[in-house]
Amino acid sequence: MTLADFKATLADATPPAVSPLLLALWHDARGDWDKAHTLAQDVDDASGAWVHAYLHRKEGDLGNAGYWYGRAKQPVATDALDEEWARIATALL
């Protein structure tokens, strides 16, 4: 699946059959931050921490986001949220 294919599923009523972290990004893009957060926090690895960091950055909790970027071994993002979302989704695809 490409990023464009994944983005196209955002118009669907049901999510695609993807990993939990991509599912978290799918729910986030559709406005369900809580569902996205629940999915992300259940993945205990660097990729899960990266999605978790992005979500807390989006929430505006920059201190918590910084902690999760550190766990993800990723630099603290400063670009637009949609650019980071696309970067994470691309890495996970």
PyMOL Python script that loads the backbone (N, CA, C, O; Angstrom):
from pymol import cmd

cmd.read_pdbstr("""\
ATOM      1  N   MET A   1       0.854  -1.171   0.000  1.00  0.00           N
ATOM      2  CA  MET A   1       0.000   0.000   0.000  1.00  0.00           C
ATOM      3  C   MET A   1       0.901   1.236   0.000  1.00  0.00           C
ATOM      4  O   MET A   1       1.887   1.293   0.735  1.00  0.00           O
ATOM      5  N   THR A   2       0.564   2.202  -0.811  1.00  0.00           N
ATOM      6  CA  THR A   2       1.307   3.455  -0.844  1.00  0.00           C
ATOM      7  C   THR A   2       0.654   4.460   0.096  1.00  0.00           C
ATOM      8  O   THR A   2      -0.446   4.231   0.600  1.00  0.00           O
ATOM      9  N   LEU A   3       1.333   5.561   0.324  1.00  0.00           N
ATOM     10  CA  LEU A   3       0.754   6.619   1.155  1.00  0.00           C
ATOM     11  C   LEU A   3      -0.536   7.133   0.526  1.00  0.00           C
ATOM     12  O   LEU A   3      -1.519   7.372   1.228  1.00  0.00           O
ATOM     13  N   ALA A   4      -0.536   7.301  -0.778  1.00  0.00           N
ATOM     14  CA  ALA A   4      -1.748   7.766  -1.466  1.00  0.00           C
ATOM     15  C   ALA A   4      -2.897   6.770  -1.291  1.00  0.00           C
ATOM     16  O   ALA A   4      -4.040   7.170  -1.070  1.00  0.00           O
ATOM     17  N   ASP A   5      -2.592   5.483  -1.390  1.00  0.00           N
ATOM     18  CA  ASP A   5      -3.622   4.457  -1.171  1.00  0.00           C
ATOM     19  C   ASP A   5      -4.167   4.543   0.250  1.00  0.00           C
ATOM     20  O   ASP A   5      -5.376   4.468   0.471  1.00  0.00           O
ATOM     21  N   PHE A   6      -3.259   4.701   1.208  1.00  0.00           N
ATOM     22  CA  PHE A   6      -3.661   4.778   2.613  1.00  0.00           C
ATOM     23  C   PHE A   6      -4.531   6.013   2.849  1.00  0.00           C
ATOM     24  O   PHE A   6      -5.566   5.929   3.511  1.00  0.00           O
ATOM     25  N   LYS A   7      -4.117   7.141   2.314  1.00  0.00           N
ATOM     26  CA  LYS A   7      -4.912   8.366   2.472  1.00  0.00           C
ATOM     27  C   LYS A   7      -6.289   8.219   1.843  1.00  0.00           C
ATOM     28  O   LYS A   7      -7.269   8.757   2.360  1.00  0.00           O
ATOM     29  N   ALA A   8      -6.371   7.501   0.739  1.00  0.00           N
ATOM     30  CA  ALA A   8      -7.664   7.311   0.069  1.00  0.00           C
ATOM     31  C   ALA A   8      -8.646   6.551   0.953  1.00  0.00           C
ATOM     32  O   ALA A   8      -9.857   6.736   0.826  1.00  0.00           O
ATOM     33  N   THR A   9      -8.148   5.700   1.847  1.00  0.00           N
ATOM     34  CA  THR A   9      -9.043   4.942   2.732  1.00  0.00           C
ATOM     35  C   THR A   9      -9.692   5.823   3.784  1.00  0.00           C
ATOM     36  O   THR A   9     -10.647   5.402   4.437  1.00  0.00           O
ATOM     37  N   LEU A  10      -9.193   7.037   3.960  1.00  0.00           N
ATOM     38  CA  LEU A  10      -9.760   7.929   4.976  1.00  0.00           C
ATOM     39  C   LEU A  10     -11.204   8.306   4.664  1.00  0.00           C
ATOM     40  O   LEU A  10     -11.947   8.718   5.555  1.00  0.00           O
ATOM     41  N   ALA A  11     -11.600   8.167   3.408  1.00  0.00           N
ATOM     42  CA  ALA A  11     -12.976   8.464   3.019  1.00  0.00           C
ATOM     43  C   ALA A  11     -13.910   7.286   3.284  1.00  0.00           C
ATOM     44  O   ALA A  11     -15.130   7.431   3.200  1.00  0.00           O
ATOM     45  N   ASP A  12     -13.351   6.131   3.603  1.00  0.00           N
ATOM     46  CA  ASP A  12     -14.152   4.930   3.846  1.00  0.00           C
ATOM     47  C   ASP A  12     -14.726   4.942   5.264  1.00  0.00           C
ATOM     48  O   ASP A  12     -14.154   5.537   6.177  1.00  0.00           O
ATOM     49  N   ALA A  13     -15.849   4.283   5.422  1.00  0.00           N
ATOM     50  CA  ALA A  13     -16.486   4.205   6.739  1.00  0.00           C
ATOM     51  C   ALA A  13     -15.757   3.258   7.678  1.00  0.00           C
ATOM     52  O   ALA A  13     -15.815   3.418   8.897  1.00  0.00           O
ATOM     53  N   THR A  14     -15.079   2.284   7.118  1.00  0.00           N
ATOM     54  CA  THR A  14     -14.344   1.319   7.937  1.00  0.00           C
ATOM     55  C   THR A  14     -12.859   1.411   7.600  1.00  0.00           C
ATOM     56  O   THR A  14     -12.487   1.708   6.465  1.00  0.00           O
ATOM     57  N   PRO A  15     -12.022   1.157   8.590  1.00  0.00           N
ATOM     58  CA  PRO A  15     -10.577   1.262   8.356  1.00  0.00           C
ATOM     59  C   PRO A  15     -10.057   0.101   7.514  1.00  0.00           C
ATOM     60  O   PRO A  15     -10.683  -0.956   7.440  1.00  0.00           O
ATOM     61  N   PRO A  16      -8.914   0.310   6.889  1.00  0.00           N
ATOM     62  CA  PRO A  16      -8.301  -0.784   6.130  1.00  0.00           C
ATOM     63  C   PRO A  16      -7.677  -1.798   7.079  1.00  0.00           C
ATOM     64  O   PRO A  16      -7.524  -1.533   8.271  1.00  0.00           O
ATOM     65  N   ALA A  17      -7.323  -2.940   6.552  1.00  0.00           N
ATOM     66  CA  ALA A  17      -6.641  -3.980   7.329  1.00  0.00           C
ATOM     67  C   ALA A  17      -5.158  -3.649   7.361  1.00  0.00           C
ATOM     68  O   ALA A  17      -4.391  -4.064   6.492  1.00  0.00           O
ATOM     69  N   VAL A  18      -4.772  -2.893   8.383  1.00  0.00           N
ATOM     70  CA  VAL A  18      -3.388  -2.444   8.537  1.00  0.00           C
ATOM     71  C   VAL A  18      -2.940  -2.680   9.967  1.00  0.00           C
ATOM     72  O   VAL A  18      -3.729  -3.097  10.815  1.00  0.00           O
ATOM     73  N   SER A  19      -1.671  -2.411  10.228  1.00  0.00           N
ATOM     74  CA  SER A  19      -1.118  -2.586  11.570  1.00  0.00           C
ATOM     75  C   SER A  19      -1.817  -1.656  12.570  1.00  0.00           C
ATOM     76  O   SER A  19      -2.438  -0.672  12.169  1.00  0.00           O
ATOM     77  N   PRO A  20      -1.720  -1.960  13.854  1.00  0.00           N
ATOM     78  CA  PRO A  20      -2.341  -1.100  14.865  1.00  0.00           C
ATOM     79  C   PRO A  20      -1.861   0.360  14.799  1.00  0.00           C
ATOM     80  O   PRO A  20      -2.644   1.278  15.039  1.00  0.00           O
ATOM     81  N   LEU A  21      -0.591   0.572  14.478  1.00  0.00           N
ATOM     82  CA  LEU A  21      -0.099   1.951  14.434  1.00  0.00           C
ATOM     83  C   LEU A  21      -0.638   2.706  13.233  1.00  0.00           C
ATOM     84  O   LEU A  21      -0.968   3.887  13.344  1.00  0.00           O
ATOM     85  N   LEU A  22      -0.734   2.046  12.090  1.00  0.00           N
ATOM     86  CA  LEU A  22      -1.361   2.703  10.942  1.00  0.00           C
ATOM     87  C   LEU A  22      -2.841   2.936  11.215  1.00  0.00           C
ATOM     88  O   LEU A  22      -3.411   3.941  10.790  1.00  0.00           O
ATOM     89  N   LEU A  23      -3.446   2.013  11.917  1.00  0.00           N
ATOM     90  CA  LEU A  23      -4.841   2.194  12.310  1.00  0.00           C
ATOM     91  C   LEU A  23      -4.976   3.413  13.233  1.00  0.00           C
ATOM     92  O   LEU A  23      -5.942   4.169  13.131  1.00  0.00           O
ATOM     93  N   ALA A  24      -4.020   3.594  14.118  1.00  0.00           N
ATOM     94  CA  ALA A  24      -4.026   4.777  14.985  1.00  0.00           C
ATOM     95  C   ALA A  24      -3.950   6.054  14.145  1.00  0.00           C
ATOM     96  O   ALA A  24      -4.691   7.006  14.390  1.00  0.00           O
ATOM     97  N   LEU A  25      -3.064   6.072  13.167  1.00  0.00           N
ATOM     98  CA  LEU A  25      -2.958   7.248  12.296  1.00  0.00           C
ATOM     99  C   LEU A  25      -4.235   7.460  11.496  1.00  0.00           C
ATOM    100  O   LEU A  25      -4.643   8.598  11.261  1.00  0.00           O
ATOM    101  N   TRP A  26      -4.867   6.369  11.078  1.00  0.00           N
ATOM    102  CA  TRP A  26      -6.126   6.454  10.337  1.00  0.00           C
ATOM    103  C   TRP A  26      -7.196   7.125  11.200  1.00  0.00           C
ATOM    104  O   TRP A  26      -7.884   8.042  10.750  1.00  0.00           O
ATOM    105  N   HIS A  27      -7.327   6.663  12.433  1.00  0.00           N
ATOM    106  CA  HIS A  27      -8.328   7.258  13.336  1.00  0.00           C
ATOM    107  C   HIS A  27      -7.988   8.714  13.645  1.00  0.00           C
ATOM    108  O   HIS A  27      -8.882   9.558  13.710  1.00  0.00           O
ATOM    109  N   ASP A  28      -6.714   9.011  13.834  1.00  0.00           N
ATOM    110  CA  ASP A  28      -6.318  10.393  14.081  1.00  0.00           C
ATOM    111  C   ASP A  28      -6.722  11.287  12.910  1.00  0.00           C
ATOM    112  O   ASP A  28      -7.286  12.361  13.115  1.00  0.00           O
ATOM    113  N   ALA A  29      -6.440  10.851  11.696  1.00  0.00           N
ATOM    114  CA  ALA A  29      -6.750  11.658  10.516  1.00  0.00           C
ATOM    115  C   ALA A  29      -8.257  11.868  10.354  1.00  0.00           C
ATOM    116  O   ALA A  29      -8.692  12.833   9.726  1.00  0.00           O
ATOM    117  N   ARG A  30      -9.033  10.973  10.915  1.00  0.00           N
ATOM    118  CA  ARG A  30     -10.494  11.102  10.853  1.00  0.00           C
ATOM    119  C   ARG A  30     -11.069  11.814  12.077  1.00  0.00           C
ATOM    120  O   ARG A  30     -12.285  11.888  12.249  1.00  0.00           O
ATOM    121  N   GLY A  31     -10.182  12.337  12.923  1.00  0.00           N
ATOM    122  CA  GLY A  31     -10.632  13.153  14.047  1.00  0.00           C
ATOM    123  C   GLY A  31     -10.875  12.429  15.347  1.00  0.00           C
ATOM    124  O   GLY A  31     -11.410  13.020  16.285  1.00  0.00           O
ATOM    125  N   ASP A  32     -10.498  11.167  15.434  1.00  0.00           N
ATOM    126  CA  ASP A  32     -10.718  10.403  16.663  1.00  0.00           C
ATOM    127  C   ASP A  32      -9.381  10.231  17.402  1.00  0.00           C
ATOM    128  O   ASP A  32      -8.778   9.158  17.385  1.00  0.00           O
ATOM    129  N   TRP A  33      -8.938  11.318  18.050  1.00  0.00           N
ATOM    130  CA  TRP A  33      -7.658  11.325  18.756  1.00  0.00           C
ATOM    131  C   TRP A  33      -7.645  10.267  19.858  1.00  0.00           C
ATOM    132  O   TRP A  33      -6.643   9.576  20.043  1.00  0.00           O
ATOM    133  N   ASP A  34      -8.745  10.139  20.586  1.00  0.00           N
ATOM    134  CA  ASP A  34      -8.783   9.195  21.704  1.00  0.00           C
ATOM    135  C   ASP A  34      -8.560   7.756  21.243  1.00  0.00           C
ATOM    136  O   ASP A  34      -7.794   7.020  21.865  1.00  0.00           O
ATOM    137  N   LYS A  35      -9.212   7.354  20.175  1.00  0.00           N
ATOM    138  CA  LYS A  35      -9.035   6.000  19.647  1.00  0.00           C
ATOM    139  C   LYS A  35      -7.600   5.821  19.166  1.00  0.00           C
ATOM    140  O   LYS A  35      -6.982   4.782  19.401  1.00  0.00           O
ATOM    141  N   ALA A  36      -7.073   6.843  18.488  1.00  0.00           N
ATOM    142  CA  ALA A  36      -5.692   6.787  18.006  1.00  0.00           C
ATOM    143  C   ALA A  36      -4.726   6.616  19.167  1.00  0.00           C
ATOM    144  O   ALA A  36      -3.797   5.812  19.094  1.00  0.00           O
ATOM    145  N   HIS A  37      -4.941   7.367  20.232  1.00  0.00           N
ATOM    146  CA  HIS A  37      -4.070   7.307  21.398  1.00  0.00           C
ATOM    147  C   HIS A  37      -4.127   5.936  22.060  1.00  0.00           C
ATOM    148  O   HIS A  37      -3.096   5.379  22.437  1.00  0.00           O
ATOM    149  N   THR A  38      -5.326   5.399  22.198  1.00  0.00           N
ATOM    150  CA  THR A  38      -5.483   4.071  22.794  1.00  0.00           C
ATOM    151  C   THR A  38      -4.696   3.026  22.001  1.00  0.00           C
ATOM    152  O   THR A  38      -4.003   2.191  22.584  1.00  0.00           O
ATOM    153  N   LEU A  39      -4.804   3.074  20.696  1.00  0.00           N
ATOM    154  CA  LEU A  39      -4.083   2.113  19.851  1.00  0.00           C
ATOM    155  C   LEU A  39      -2.571   2.302  19.967  1.00  0.00           C
ATOM    156  O   LEU A  39      -1.830   1.327  20.093  1.00  0.00           O
ATOM    157  N   ALA A  40      -2.119   3.541  19.925  1.00  0.00           N
ATOM    158  CA  ALA A  40      -0.676   3.817  19.957  1.00  0.00           C
ATOM    159  C   ALA A  40      -0.048   3.405  21.277  1.00  0.00           C
ATOM    160  O   ALA A  40       1.047   2.842  21.292  1.00  0.00           O
ATOM    161  N   GLN A  41      -0.716   3.674  22.369  1.00  0.00           N
ATOM    162  CA  GLN A  41      -0.101   3.383  23.664  1.00  0.00           C
ATOM    163  C   GLN A  41      -0.019   1.884  23.946  1.00  0.00           C
ATOM    164  O   GLN A  41       0.673   1.458  24.871  1.00  0.00           O
ATOM    165  N   ASP A  42      -0.723   1.093  23.152  1.00  0.00           N
ATOM    166  CA  ASP A  42      -0.656  -0.360  23.325  1.00  0.00           C
ATOM    167  C   ASP A  42       0.507  -1.006  22.574  1.00  0.00           C
ATOM    168  O   ASP A  42       0.726  -2.210  22.700  1.00  0.00           O
ATOM    169  N   VAL A  43       1.255  -0.221  21.795  1.00  0.00           N
ATOM    170  CA  VAL A  43       2.394  -0.753  21.044  1.00  0.00           C
ATOM    171  C   VAL A  43       3.669  -0.284  21.732  1.00  0.00           C
ATOM    172  O   VAL A  43       4.023   0.893  21.667  1.00  0.00           O
ATOM    173  N   ASP A  44       4.351  -1.205  22.388  1.00  0.00           N
ATOM    174  CA  ASP A  44       5.505  -0.872  23.218  1.00  0.00           C
ATOM    175  C   ASP A  44       6.815  -1.087  22.457  1.00  0.00           C
ATOM    176  O   ASP A  44       7.597  -1.985  22.772  1.00  0.00           O
ATOM    177  N   ASP A  45       7.031  -0.246  21.456  1.00  0.00           N
ATOM    178  CA  ASP A  45       8.302  -0.252  20.745  1.00  0.00           C
ATOM    179  C   ASP A  45       8.568   1.166  20.235  1.00  0.00           C
ATOM    180  O   ASP A  45       7.783   2.078  20.494  1.00  0.00           O
ATOM    181  N   ALA A  46       9.667   1.350  19.514  1.00  0.00           N
ATOM    182  CA  ALA A  46      10.045   2.692  19.060  1.00  0.00           C
ATOM    183  C   ALA A  46       9.008   3.286  18.117  1.00  0.00           C
ATOM    184  O   ALA A  46       8.739   4.486  18.172  1.00  0.00           O
ATOM    185  N   SER A  47       8.430   2.471  17.260  1.00  0.00           N
ATOM    186  CA  SER A  47       7.413   2.985  16.338  1.00  0.00           C
ATOM    187  C   SER A  47       6.169   3.432  17.095  1.00  0.00           C
ATOM    188  O   SER A  47       5.582   4.467  16.781  1.00  0.00           O
ATOM    189  N   GLY A  48       5.773   2.653  18.086  1.00  0.00           N
ATOM    190  CA  GLY A  48       4.636   3.036  18.916  1.00  0.00           C
ATOM    191  C   GLY A  48       4.911   4.337  19.651  1.00  0.00           C
ATOM    192  O   GLY A  48       4.031   5.188  19.777  1.00  0.00           O
ATOM    193  N   ALA A  49       6.132   4.485  20.133  1.00  0.00           N
ATOM    194  CA  ALA A  49       6.509   5.724  20.825  1.00  0.00           C
ATOM    195  C   ALA A  49       6.468   6.913  19.874  1.00  0.00           C
ATOM    196  O   ALA A  49       6.102   8.016  20.281  1.00  0.00           O
ATOM    197  N   TRP A  50       6.838   6.706  18.613  1.00  0.00           N
ATOM    198  CA  TRP A  50       6.824   7.801  17.643  1.00  0.00           C
ATOM    199  C   TRP A  50       5.396   8.273  17.376  1.00  0.00           C
ATOM    200  O   TRP A  50       5.125   9.474  17.368  1.00  0.00           O
ATOM    201  N   VAL A  51       4.491   7.328  17.158  1.00  0.00           N
ATOM    202  CA  VAL A  51       3.089   7.707  16.947  1.00  0.00           C
ATOM    203  C   VAL A  51       2.547   8.378  18.204  1.00  0.00           C
ATOM    204  O   VAL A  51       1.817   9.366  18.120  1.00  0.00           O
ATOM    205  N   HIS A  52       2.900   7.847  19.356  1.00  0.00           N
ATOM    206  CA  HIS A  52       2.473   8.416  20.633  1.00  0.00           C
ATOM    207  C   HIS A  52       2.985   9.860  20.769  1.00  0.00           C
ATOM    208  O   HIS A  52       2.249  10.749  21.199  1.00  0.00           O
ATOM    209  N   ALA A  53       4.245  10.077  20.400  1.00  0.00           N
ATOM    210  CA  ALA A  53       4.824  11.427  20.449  1.00  0.00           C
ATOM    211  C   ALA A  53       4.060  12.383  19.556  1.00  0.00           C
ATOM    212  O   ALA A  53       3.701  13.485  19.970  1.00  0.00           O
ATOM    213  N   TYR A  54       3.814  11.951  18.325  1.00  0.00           N
ATOM    214  CA  TYR A  54       3.066  12.783  17.374  1.00  0.00           C
ATOM    215  C   TYR A  54       1.697  13.156  17.951  1.00  0.00           C
ATOM    216  O   TYR A  54       1.281  14.312  17.875  1.00  0.00           O
ATOM    217  N   LEU A  55       1.008  12.183  18.521  1.00  0.00           N
ATOM    218  CA  LEU A  55      -0.327  12.448  19.059  1.00  0.00           C
ATOM    219  C   LEU A  55      -0.285  13.454  20.203  1.00  0.00           C
ATOM    220  O   LEU A  55      -1.150  14.325  20.289  1.00  0.00           O
ATOM    221  N   HIS A  56       0.706  13.347  21.081  1.00  0.00           N
ATOM    222  CA  HIS A  56       0.790  14.310  22.181  1.00  0.00           C
ATOM    223  C   HIS A  56       1.222  15.685  21.671  1.00  0.00           C
ATOM    224  O   HIS A  56       0.807  16.706  22.219  1.00  0.00           O
ATOM    225  N   ARG A  57       2.040  15.718  20.640  1.00  0.00           N
ATOM    226  CA  ARG A  57       2.376  17.004  20.015  1.00  0.00           C
ATOM    227  C   ARG A  57       1.115  17.639  19.450  1.00  0.00           C
ATOM    228  O   ARG A  57       0.882  18.834  19.633  1.00  0.00           O
ATOM    229  N   LYS A  58       0.310  16.851  18.770  1.00  0.00           N
ATOM    230  CA  LYS A  58      -0.939  17.362  18.194  1.00  0.00           C
ATOM    231  C   LYS A  58      -1.873  17.860  19.292  1.00  0.00           C
ATOM    232  O   LYS A  58      -2.560  18.868  19.129  1.00  0.00           O
ATOM    233  N   GLU A  59      -1.888  17.150  20.396  1.00  0.00           N
ATOM    234  CA  GLU A  59      -2.727  17.518  21.542  1.00  0.00           C
ATOM    235  C   GLU A  59      -2.261  18.833  22.161  1.00  0.00           C
ATOM    236  O   GLU A  59      -3.040  19.534  22.807  1.00  0.00           O
ATOM    237  N   GLY A  60      -0.987  19.161  21.960  1.00  0.00           N
ATOM    238  CA  GLY A  60      -0.433  20.374  22.563  1.00  0.00           C
ATOM    239  C   GLY A  60       0.346  20.114  23.832  1.00  0.00           C
ATOM    240  O   GLY A  60       0.804  21.058  24.477  1.00  0.00           O
ATOM    241  N   ASP A  61       0.509  18.859  24.206  1.00  0.00           N
ATOM    242  CA  ASP A  61       1.260  18.481  25.404  1.00  0.00           C
ATOM    243  C   ASP A  61       2.713  18.229  24.993  1.00  0.00           C
ATOM    244  O   ASP A  61       3.142  17.084  24.850  1.00  0.00           O
ATOM    245  N   LEU A  62       3.455  19.315  24.808  1.00  0.00           N
ATOM    246  CA  LEU A  62       4.798  19.220  24.243  1.00  0.00           C
ATOM    247  C   LEU A  62       5.788  18.537  25.176  1.00  0.00           C
ATOM    248  O   LEU A  62       6.721  17.889  24.703  1.00  0.00           O
ATOM    249  N   GLY A  63       5.611  18.662  26.479  1.00  0.00           N
ATOM    250  CA  GLY A  63       6.491  17.984  27.416  1.00  0.00           C
ATOM    251  C   GLY A  63       6.355  16.475  27.303  1.00  0.00           C
ATOM    252  O   GLY A  63       7.353  15.757  27.245  1.00  0.00           O
ATOM    253  N   ASN A  64       5.125  16.001  27.271  1.00  0.00           N
ATOM    254  CA  ASN A  64       4.866  14.577  27.124  1.00  0.00           C
ATOM    255  C   ASN A  64       5.333  14.101  25.747  1.00  0.00           C
ATOM    256  O   ASN A  64       5.909  13.021  25.623  1.00  0.00           O
ATOM    257  N   ALA A  65       5.086  14.902  24.724  1.00  0.00           N
ATOM    258  CA  ALA A  65       5.545  14.545  23.375  1.00  0.00           C
ATOM    259  C   ALA A  65       7.060  14.385  23.361  1.00  0.00           C
ATOM    260  O   ALA A  65       7.579  13.440  22.768  1.00  0.00           O
ATOM    261  N   GLY A  66       7.770  15.305  24.011  1.00  0.00           N
ATOM    262  CA  GLY A  66       9.229  15.226  24.055  1.00  0.00           C
ATOM    263  C   GLY A  66       9.712  13.928  24.669  1.00  0.00           C
ATOM    264  O   GLY A  66      10.669  13.323  24.187  1.00  0.00           O
ATOM    265  N   TYR A  67       9.056  13.505  25.726  1.00  0.00           N
ATOM    266  CA  TYR A  67       9.402  12.236  26.358  1.00  0.00           C
ATOM    267  C   TYR A  67       9.267  11.091  25.354  1.00  0.00           C
ATOM    268  O   TYR A  67      10.156  10.246  25.252  1.00  0.00           O
ATOM    269  N   TRP A  68       8.157  11.064  24.614  1.00  0.00           N
ATOM    270  CA  TRP A  68       7.911   9.972  23.672  1.00  0.00           C
ATOM    271  C   TRP A  68       8.832  10.044  22.463  1.00  0.00           C
ATOM    272  O   TRP A  68       9.222   9.005  21.932  1.00  0.00           O
ATOM    273  N   TYR A  69       9.190  11.245  22.013  1.00  0.00           N
ATOM    274  CA  TYR A  69      10.181  11.337  20.931  1.00  0.00           C
ATOM    275  C   TYR A  69      11.503  10.720  21.387  1.00  0.00           C
ATOM    276  O   TYR A  69      12.180  10.038  20.617  1.00  0.00           O
ATOM    277  N   GLY A  70      11.858  10.964  22.634  1.00  0.00           N
ATOM    278  CA  GLY A  70      13.078  10.358  23.168  1.00  0.00           C
ATOM    279  C   GLY A  70      13.003   8.845  23.181  1.00  0.00           C
ATOM    280  O   GLY A  70      13.965   8.168  22.817  1.00  0.00           O
ATOM    281  N   ARG A  71      11.865   8.310  23.598  1.00  0.00           N
ATOM    282  CA  ARG A  71      11.684   6.847  23.600  1.00  0.00           C
ATOM    283  C   ARG A  71      11.707   6.275  22.188  1.00  0.00           C
ATOM    284  O   ARG A  71      12.119   5.136  21.968  1.00  0.00           O
ATOM    285  N   ALA A  72      11.254   7.092  21.232  1.00  0.00           N
ATOM    286  CA  ALA A  72      11.224   6.661  19.832  1.00  0.00           C
ATOM    287  C   ALA A  72      12.576   6.823  19.151  1.00  0.00           C
ATOM    288  O   ALA A  72      12.787   6.336  18.040  1.00  0.00           O
ATOM    289  N   LYS A  73      13.494   7.517  19.834  1.00  0.00           N
ATOM    290  CA  LYS A  73      14.793   7.846  19.241  1.00  0.00           C
ATOM    291  C   LYS A  73      14.615   8.646  17.953  1.00  0.00           C
ATOM    292  O   LYS A  73      15.291   8.422  16.949  1.00  0.00           O
ATOM    293  N   GLN A  74      13.669   9.596  18.028  1.00  0.00           N
ATOM    294  CA  GLN A  74      13.366  10.498  16.923  1.00  0.00           C
ATOM    295  C   GLN A  74      13.569  11.931  17.408  1.00  0.00           C
ATOM    296  O   GLN A  74      13.327  12.231  18.577  1.00  0.00           O
ATOM    297  N   PRO A  75      14.013  12.818  16.513  1.00  0.00           N
ATOM    298  CA  PRO A  75      14.102  14.220  16.905  1.00  0.00           C
ATOM    299  C   PRO A  75      12.702  14.785  17.148  1.00  0.00           C
ATOM    300  O   PRO A  75      11.732  14.333  16.540  1.00  0.00           O
ATOM    301  N   VAL A  76      12.604  15.756  18.023  1.00  0.00           N
ATOM    302  CA  VAL A  76      11.321  16.413  18.254  1.00  0.00           C
ATOM    303  C   VAL A  76      10.917  17.114  16.962  1.00  0.00           C
ATOM    304  O   VAL A  76      11.666  17.932  16.428  1.00  0.00           O
ATOM    305  N   ALA A  77       9.754  16.795  16.476  1.00  0.00           N
ATOM    306  CA  ALA A  77       9.291  17.355  15.206  1.00  0.00           C
ATOM    307  C   ALA A  77       8.909  18.827  15.372  1.00  0.00           C
ATOM    308  O   ALA A  77       8.354  19.237  16.391  1.00  0.00           O
ATOM    309  N   THR A  78       9.223  19.594  14.347  1.00  0.00           N
ATOM    310  CA  THR A  78       8.851  21.010  14.348  1.00  0.00           C
ATOM    311  C   THR A  78       8.132  21.393  13.055  1.00  0.00           C
ATOM    312  O   THR A  78       7.723  22.542  12.886  1.00  0.00           O
ATOM    313  N   ASP A  79       7.979  20.440  12.153  1.00  0.00           N
ATOM    314  CA  ASP A  79       7.284  20.730  10.907  1.00  0.00           C
ATOM    315  C   ASP A  79       5.778  20.671  11.135  1.00  0.00           C
ATOM    316  O   ASP A  79       5.327  20.429  12.254  1.00  0.00           O
ATOM    317  N   ALA A  80       5.012  20.888  10.091  1.00  0.00           N
ATOM    318  CA  ALA A  80       3.550  20.848  10.197  1.00  0.00           C
ATOM    319  C   ALA A  80       3.099  19.451  10.616  1.00  0.00           C
ATOM    320  O   ALA A  80       3.719  18.452  10.249  1.00  0.00           O
ATOM    321  N   LEU A  81       2.033  19.394  11.374  1.00  0.00           N
ATOM    322  CA  LEU A  81       1.520  18.116  11.847  1.00  0.00           C
ATOM    323  C   LEU A  81       1.180  17.180  10.700  1.00  0.00           C
ATOM    324  O   LEU A  81       1.445  15.982  10.791  1.00  0.00           O
ATOM    325  N   ASP A  82       0.600  17.694   9.625  1.00  0.00           N
ATOM    326  CA  ASP A  82       0.258  16.815   8.510  1.00  0.00           C
ATOM    327  C   ASP A  82       1.499  16.271   7.819  1.00  0.00           C
ATOM    328  O   ASP A  82       1.462  15.170   7.269  1.00  0.00           O
ATOM    329  N   GLU A  83       2.590  17.014   7.838  1.00  0.00           N
ATOM    330  CA  GLU A  83       3.840  16.518   7.277  1.00  0.00           C
ATOM    331  C   GLU A  83       4.415  15.397   8.140  1.00  0.00           C
ATOM    332  O   GLU A  83       4.911  14.394   7.626  1.00  0.00           O
ATOM    333  N   GLU A  84       4.340  15.580   9.457  1.00  0.00           N
ATOM    334  CA  GLU A  84       4.819  14.518  10.334  1.00  0.00           C
ATOM    335  C   GLU A  84       3.950  13.268  10.202  1.00  0.00           C
ATOM    336  O   GLU A  84       4.467  12.152  10.162  1.00  0.00           O
ATOM    337  N   TRP A  85       2.647  13.452  10.135  1.00  0.00           N
ATOM    338  CA  TRP A  85       1.727  12.324   9.969  1.00  0.00           C
ATOM    339  C   TRP A  85       2.125  11.533   8.730  1.00  0.00           C
ATOM    340  O   TRP A  85       2.236  10.308   8.782  1.00  0.00           O
ATOM    341  N   ALA A  86       2.339  12.224   7.628  1.00  0.00           N
ATOM    342  CA  ALA A  86       2.705  11.555   6.372  1.00  0.00           C
ATOM    343  C   ALA A  86       4.053  10.857   6.486  1.00  0.00           C
ATOM    344  O   ALA A  86       4.233   9.763   5.951  1.00  0.00           O
ATOM    345  N   ARG A  87       5.007  11.485   7.184  1.00  0.00           N
ATOM    346  CA  ARG A  87       6.339  10.885   7.363  1.00  0.00           C
ATOM    347  C   ARG A  87       6.242   9.583   8.173  1.00  0.00           C
ATOM    348  O   ARG A  87       6.882   8.588   7.833  1.00  0.00           O
ATOM    349  N   ILE A  88       5.443   9.598   9.238  1.00  0.00           N
ATOM    350  CA  ILE A  88       5.280   8.405  10.060  1.00  0.00           C
ATOM    351  C   ILE A  88       4.553   7.322   9.267  1.00  0.00           C
ATOM    352  O   ILE A  88       4.973   6.165   9.252  1.00  0.00           O
ATOM    353  N   ALA A  89       3.474   7.700   8.618  1.00  0.00           N
ATOM    354  CA  ALA A  89       2.717   6.711   7.833  1.00  0.00           C
ATOM    355  C   ALA A  89       3.599   6.077   6.764  1.00  0.00           C
ATOM    356  O   ALA A  89       3.544   4.865   6.556  1.00  0.00           O
ATOM    357  N   THR A  90       4.399   6.873   6.095  1.00  0.00           N
ATOM    358  CA  THR A  90       5.283   6.351   5.064  1.00  0.00           C
ATOM    359  C   THR A  90       6.282   5.365   5.664  1.00  0.00           C
ATOM    360  O   THR A  90       6.545   4.314   5.080  1.00  0.00           O
ATOM    361  N   ALA A  91       6.834   5.696   6.814  1.00  0.00           N
ATOM    362  CA  ALA A  91       7.787   4.804   7.472  1.00  0.00           C
ATOM    363  C   ALA A  91       7.130   3.491   7.886  1.00  0.00           C
ATOM    364  O   ALA A  91       7.767   2.439   7.844  1.00  0.00           O
ATOM    365  N   LEU A  92       5.870   3.544   8.282  1.00  0.00           N
ATOM    366  CA  LEU A  92       5.173   2.349   8.739  1.00  0.00           C
ATOM    367  C   LEU A  92       4.639   1.494   7.595  1.00  0.00           C
ATOM    368  O   LEU A  92       4.461   0.284   7.738  1.00  0.00           O
ATOM    369  N   LEU A  93       4.389   2.133   6.470  1.00  0.00           N
ATOM    370  CA  LEU A  93       3.898   1.382   5.313  1.00  0.00           C
ATOM    371  C   LEU A  93       5.020   0.540   4.737  1.00  0.00           C
ATOM    372  O   LEU A  93       4.815  -0.172   3.754  1.00  0.00           O
TER     373      LEU A  93
END
""", "prot")
cmd.dss("prot")
cmd.show_as("cartoon", "prot")
cmd.util.cbc("prot")
cmd.orient("prot")
